[in-house]
């Protein structure tokens, strides 16, 4: 979370340009509070780190730990060097949707 605009700008400035652009897409105003002039959060959830392959092209799956609220990313099959990692945005979070529109 960022409460000061310059803090967010400094954070973005140290990232590679492509990643900074992605982070901007994941940044949102999380609260409208007239006493704060700036209150933004960067949403880096599990799906942030892979692209959506839907249910047909997924090579990475989420395994839930039944004892704590944690998911582990696990290869569903061997993933070749240079191959894009694809997960199912609809899986792993209790959502039955396959992530496709």
MDTraj code that builds the backbone (N, CA, C; nanometers):
import mdtraj as md
import numpy as np

residues = "UNK UNK UNK UNK UNK UNK UNK UNK UNK UNK UNK UNK UNK UNK UNK UNK UNK UNK UNK UNK UNK UNK UNK UNK UNK UNK UNK UNK UNK UNK UNK UNK UNK UNK UNK UNK UNK UNK UNK UNK UNK UNK UNK UNK UNK UNK UNK UNK UNK UNK UNK UNK UNK UNK UNK UNK UNK UNK UNK UNK UNK UNK UNK UNK UNK UNK UNK UNK UNK UNK UNK UNK UNK UNK UNK UNK UNK UNK UNK UNK UNK UNK UNK UNK UNK UNK UNK UNK UNK UNK UNK UNK UNK UNK UNK UNK UNK UNK UNK UNK UNK".split()
xyz = np.array([
    [0.0834, -0.1173, 0.0000],
    [0.0000, 0.0000, 0.0000],
    [0.0880, 0.1237, 0.0000],
    [0.0406, 0.2236, -0.0684],
    [0.1147, 0.3500, -0.0778],
    [0.0228, 0.4634, -0.0351],
    [0.0712, 0.5430, 0.0587],
    [-0.0049, 0.6562, 0.1089],
    [0.0506, 0.7883, 0.0578],
    [0.1683, 0.7818, -0.0031],
    [0.2348, 0.9013, -0.0547],
    [0.2703, 0.8752, -0.2009],
    [0.2293, 0.9657, -0.2881],
    [0.2502, 0.9496, -0.4324],
    [0.3973, 0.9250, -0.4670],
    [0.4888, 0.9965, -0.4022],
    [0.6311, 0.9800, -0.4312],
    [0.6813, 0.8398, -0.3966],
    [0.6233, 0.7756, -0.2948],
    [0.6633, 0.6387, -0.2603],
    [0.6294, 0.5422, -0.3735],
    [0.5106, 0.5552, -0.4290],
    [0.4720, 0.4713, -0.5426],
    [0.5617, 0.5003, -0.6625],
    [0.5883, 0.6264, -0.6880],
    [0.6752, 0.6629, -0.8008],
    [0.8161, 0.6060, -0.7844],
    [0.8702, 0.6114, -0.6628],
    [1.0045, 0.5550, -0.6378],
    [1.0039, 0.4039, -0.6579],
    [0.8984, 0.3388, -0.6120],
    [0.8849, 0.1940, -0.6292],
    [0.8835, 0.1586, -0.7781],
    [0.8041, 0.2290, -0.8558],
    [0.7950, 0.2019, -0.9992],
    [0.9266, 0.2305, -1.0708],
    [0.9993, 0.3315, -1.0254],
    [1.1232, 0.3732, -1.0926],
    [1.2329, 0.2678, -1.0860],
    [1.2324, 0.1819, -0.9851],
    [1.3384, 0.0812, -0.9736],
    [1.3054, -0.0485, -1.0479],
    [1.1840, -0.0589, -1.0981],
    [1.1435, -0.1795, -1.1708],
    [1.1796, -0.1684, -1.3182],
    [1.2053, -0.2822, -1.3849],
    [1.2196, -0.2779, -1.5306],
    [1.0911, -0.2206, -1.5915],
    [1.1026, -0.1513, -1.7024],
    [0.9888, -0.0800, -1.7622],
    [0.8675, -0.1697, -1.7839],
    [0.8874, -0.2889, -1.8407],
    [0.7732, -0.3780, -1.8664],
    [0.7023, -0.4177, -1.7371],
    [0.7802, -0.4456, -1.6334],
    [0.7203, -0.4832, -1.5062],
    [0.6502, -0.3641, -1.4419],
    [0.7099, -0.2453, -1.4515],
    [0.6464, -0.1248, -1.3967],
    [0.5108, -0.1011, -1.4630],
    [0.5042, -0.1227, -1.5936],
    [0.3759, -0.1062, -1.6640],
    [0.2735, -0.2062, -1.6137],
    [0.3157, -0.3308, -1.5904],
    [0.2240, -0.4311, -1.5362],
    [0.1776, -0.3922, -1.3965],
    [0.2691, -0.3449, -1.3140],
    [0.2339, -0.3061, -1.1776],
    [0.1317, -0.1926, -1.1797],
    [0.1463, -0.0995, -1.2717],
    [0.0487, 0.0092, -1.2838],
    [-0.0894, -0.0478, -1.3130],
    [-0.0962, -0.1516, -1.3952],
    [-0.2250, -0.2150, -1.4245],
    [-0.2855, -0.2803, -1.3009],
    [-0.2012, -0.3278, -1.2083],
    [-0.2484, -0.3944, -1.0867],
    [-0.2666, -0.2984, -0.9707],
    [-0.2472, -0.1709, -0.9927],
    [-0.2586, -0.0714, -0.8862],
    [-0.3986, -0.0113, -0.8872],
    [-0.4567, -0.0005, -0.7714],
    [-0.5911, 0.0561, -0.7636],
    [-0.6084, 0.1336, -0.6334],
    [-0.7044, 0.2252, -0.6381],
    [-0.7405, 0.3037, -0.5203],
    [-0.8255, 0.2150, -0.4317],
    [-0.7751, 0.1821, -0.3129],
    [-0.8467, 0.0860, -0.2296],
    [-0.9458, 0.1490, -0.1324],
    [-0.9375, 0.2771, -0.1192],
    [-1.0280, 0.3411, -0.0244],
    [-1.0447, 0.4881, -0.0608],
    [-1.1665, 0.5323, -0.0616],
    [-1.1883, 0.6749, -0.0829],
    [-1.2024, 0.7399, 0.0535],
    [-1.1024, 0.8124, 0.0907],
    [-1.0995, 0.8769, 0.2203],
    [-1.0626, 1.0231, 0.1984],
    [-1.1544, 1.1153, 0.2246],
    [-1.1264, 1.2566, 0.1984],
    [-1.0118, 1.3131, 0.2827],
    [-0.9724, 1.2415, 0.3896],
    [-0.8612, 1.2908, 0.4711],
    [-0.7257, 1.2503, 0.4141],
    [-0.7261, 1.1578, 0.3179],
    [-0.6015, 1.1131, 0.2556],
    [-0.6025, 1.1573, 0.1108],
    [-0.4924, 1.2130, 0.0646],
    [-0.4909, 1.2563, -0.0742],
    [-0.4445, 1.1446, -0.1673],
    [-0.3888, 1.0364, -0.1093],
    [-0.3350, 0.9303, -0.1925],
    [-0.3371, 0.7996, -0.1134],
    [-0.4045, 0.6976, -0.1651],
    [-0.4113, 0.5698, -0.0962],
    [-0.4304, 0.4608, -0.1997],
    [-0.3202, 0.4019, -0.2466],
    [-0.3250, 0.3024, -0.3521],
    [-0.2601, 0.1727, -0.3073],
    [-0.3069, 0.0639, -0.3640],
    [-0.2521, -0.0674, -0.3349],
    [-0.2130, -0.1342, -0.4656],
    [-0.1090, -0.2170, -0.4594],
    [-0.0693, -0.2982, -0.5737],
    [-0.1155, -0.4401, -0.5442],
    [-0.1998, -0.4950, -0.6294],
    [-0.2583, -0.6266, -0.6093],
    [-0.1726, -0.7326, -0.6771],
    [-0.0834, -0.7941, -0.6011],
    [0.0010, -0.9009, -0.6538],
    [-0.0471, -1.0322, -0.5932],
    [-0.1460, -1.0923, -0.6583],
    [-0.1962, -1.2202, -0.6102],
    [-0.1325, -1.3331, -0.6894],
    [-0.1755, -1.4550, -0.6672],
    [-0.1150, -1.5704, -0.7335],
    [-0.1190, -1.5601, -0.8856],
    [-0.2284, -1.5118, -0.9397],
    [-0.2420, -1.5022, -1.0843],
    [-0.1517, -1.3985, -1.1484],
    [-0.0947, -1.3103, -1.0690],
    [-0.0059, -1.2068, -1.1203],
    [0.1178, -1.2664, -1.1861],
    [0.1602, -1.3817, -1.1406],
    [0.2876, -1.4368, -1.1823],
    [0.2790, -1.5375, -1.2966],
    [0.1614, -1.5526, -1.3566],
    [0.1472, -1.6392, -1.4732],
    [0.0316, -1.5873, -1.5577],
    [0.0273, -1.6295, -1.6822],
    [-0.0831, -1.5936, -1.7695],
    [-0.1897, -1.7017, -1.7641],
    [-0.3098, -1.6671, -1.8053],
    [-0.4228, -1.7587, -1.7990],
    [-0.4207, -1.8554, -1.9167],
    [-0.4179, -1.9841, -1.8865],
    [-0.4276, -2.0867, -1.9898],
    [-0.5636, -2.1513, -1.9915],
    [-0.6530, -2.1041, -1.9028],
    [-0.7844, -2.1673, -1.8938],
    [-0.7691, -2.3114, -1.8482],
    [-0.8712, -2.3910, -1.8665],
    [-0.8636, -2.5297, -1.8210],
    [-0.7928, -2.6196, -1.9214],
    [-0.7765, -2.5751, -2.0469],
    [-0.7180, -2.6604, -2.1505],
    [-0.5668, -2.6515, -2.1637],
    [-0.5067, -2.5384, -2.1289],
    [-0.3648, -2.5172, -2.1572],
    [-0.2802, -2.4930, -2.0321],
    [-0.3348, -2.5208, -1.9161],
    [-0.2658, -2.4962, -1.7903],
    [-0.1488, -2.5923, -1.7719],
    [-0.0316, -2.5392, -1.7365],
    [0.0819, -2.6255, -1.7023],
    [0.1289, -2.6007, -1.5587],
    [0.0568, -2.5156, -1.4875],
    [0.0866, -2.4851, -1.3478],
    [-0.0449, -2.4895, -1.2708],
    [-0.0456, -2.5570, -1.1572],
    [-0.1679, -2.5667, -1.0769],
    [-0.1403, -2.5142, -0.9362],
    [-0.2473, -2.4785, -0.8671],
    [-0.2376, -2.4293, -0.7291],
    [-0.2785, -2.5413, -0.6359],
    [-0.1949, -2.5721, -0.5390],
    [-0.2293, -2.6716, -0.4379],
    [-0.2495, -2.6003, -0.3054],
    [-0.3663, -2.6198, -0.2480],
    [-0.3995, -2.5546, -0.1212],
    [-0.3440, -2.6348, -0.0044],
    [-0.2948, -2.5649, 0.0961],
    [-0.2551, -2.6257, 0.2218],
    [-0.3791, -2.6256, 0.3099],
    [-0.4211, -2.7414, 0.3537],
    [-0.5452, -2.7521, 0.4305],
    [-0.5345, -2.6928, 0.5723],
    [-0.4125, -2.6670, 0.6182],
    [-0.3940, -2.6209, 0.7557],
    [-0.3760, -2.4697, 0.7679],
    [-0.3298, -2.4073, 0.6614],
    [-0.3132, -2.2623, 0.6612],
    [-0.3633, -2.2082, 0.5284],
    [-0.3918, -2.0807, 0.5234],
    [-0.4459, -2.0180, 0.4029],
    [-0.3319, -1.9829, 0.3067],
    [-0.2723, -2.0880, 0.2474],
    [-0.1595, -2.0706, 0.1578],
    [-0.1773, -2.1628, 0.0379],
    [-0.1399, -2.1149, -0.0792],
    [-0.1398, -2.1967, -0.1997],
    [0.0031, -2.2106, -0.2496],
    [0.0359, -2.3276, -0.3023],
    [0.1670, -2.3503, -0.3635],
    [0.1477, -2.3675, -0.5135],
    [0.2359, -2.3064, -0.5917],
    [0.2348, -2.3247, -0.7365],
    [0.3143, -2.4504, -0.7676],
    [0.2521, -2.5437, -0.8404],
    [0.3147, -2.6725, -0.8707],
    [0.2987, -2.6998, -1.0203],
    [0.4068, -2.7443, -1.0838],
    [0.3994, -2.7784, -1.2263],
    [0.3049, -2.8966, -1.2447],
    [0.2104, -2.8835, -1.3368],
    [0.1162, -2.9909, -1.3669],
    [0.1799, -3.0944, -1.4592],
    [0.2889, -3.0551, -1.5243],
    [0.3651, -3.1422, -1.6133],
    [0.5022, -3.0777, -1.6306],
    [0.5925, -3.1456, -1.6982],
    [0.7224, -3.0852, -1.7258],
    [0.7019, -2.9595, -1.8103],
    [0.7697, -2.8522, -1.7734],
    [0.7610, -2.7259, -1.8467],
    [0.8977, -2.7015, -1.9098],
    [0.8982, -2.6906, -2.0413],
    [1.0238, -2.6746, -2.1144],
    [1.0843, -2.5370, -2.0904],
    [1.2166, -2.5292, -2.1004],
    [1.2858, -2.4002, -2.0906],
    [1.2295, -2.3071, -2.1967],
    [1.1943, -2.1858, -2.1575],
    [1.1398, -2.0878, -2.2501],
    [0.9903, -2.0977, -2.2724],
    [0.9271, -2.2041, -2.2238],
    [0.7819, -2.2209, -2.2388],
    [0.7094, -2.1260, -2.1437],
    [0.6025, -2.0674, -2.1903],
    [0.5243, -1.9771, -2.1065],
    [0.4544, -2.0561, -1.9962],
    [0.4589, -2.0022, -1.8754],
    [0.3894, -2.0645, -1.7626],
    [0.2446, -2.0170, -1.7657],
    [0.1524, -2.1129, -1.7685],
    [0.0101, -2.0825, -1.7768],
    [-0.0640, -2.1478, -1.6612],
    [-0.1432, -2.0680, -1.5916],
    [-0.2262, -2.1199, -1.4839],
    [-0.3718, -2.0985, -1.5223],
    [-0.4598, -2.1481, -1.4397],
    [-0.6028, -2.1296, -1.4599],
    [-0.6483, -2.0261, -1.3580],
    [-0.6783, -1.9048, -1.4037],
    [-0.7163, -1.7972, -1.3119],
    [-0.8362, -1.8341, -1.2258],
    [-0.9192, -1.9232, -1.2721],
    [-1.0379, -1.9606, -1.1961],
    [-1.0140, -2.0694, -1.0939],
    [-0.8941, -2.1285, -1.0899],
    [-0.8706, -2.2377, -0.9959],
    [-0.7864, -2.1918, -0.8783],
    [-0.7969, -2.2639, -0.7704],
    [-0.7110, -2.2387, -0.6552],
    [-0.7653, -2.1399, -0.5556],
    [-0.8712, -2.0718, -0.5898],
    [-0.9250, -1.9735, -0.4966],
    [-1.0700, -2.0043, -0.4614],
    [-1.1106, -2.1292, -0.4849],
    [-1.2476, -2.1672, -0.4536],
    [-1.3463, -2.1261, -0.5600],
    [-1.2984, -2.0762, -0.6723],
    [-1.3843, -2.0312, -0.7816],
    [-1.3937, -2.1434, -0.8828],
    [-1.5122, -2.1883, -0.9146],
    [-1.5293, -2.2974, -1.0098],
    [-1.5150, -2.2535, -1.1541],
    [-1.5186, -2.1238, -1.1812],
    [-1.5029, -2.0698, -1.3168],
    [-1.3650, -2.1045, -1.3687],
    [-1.3535, -2.1323, -1.4991],
    [-1.2227, -2.1687, -1.5528],
    [-1.1411, -2.0472, -1.5938],
    [-1.1884, -1.9261, -1.5641],
    [-1.1112, -1.8070, -1.5911],
    [-1.1262, -1.7536, -1.7302],
    [-1.1995, -1.8208, -1.8154],
    [-1.2170, -1.7758, -1.9522],
    [-1.3463, -1.6992, -1.9654],
    [-1.3482, -1.6048, -2.0583],
    [-1.4703, -1.5256, -2.0800],
    [-1.5317, -1.5619, -2.2104],
])
top = md.Topology()
chain = top.add_chain()
for i, resn in enumerate(residues, 1):
    res = top.add_residue(resn, chain, resSeq=i)
    for name in ("N", "CA", "C"):
        top.add_atom(name, md.element.get_by_symbol(name[0]), res)
traj = md.Trajectory(xyz[None], top)
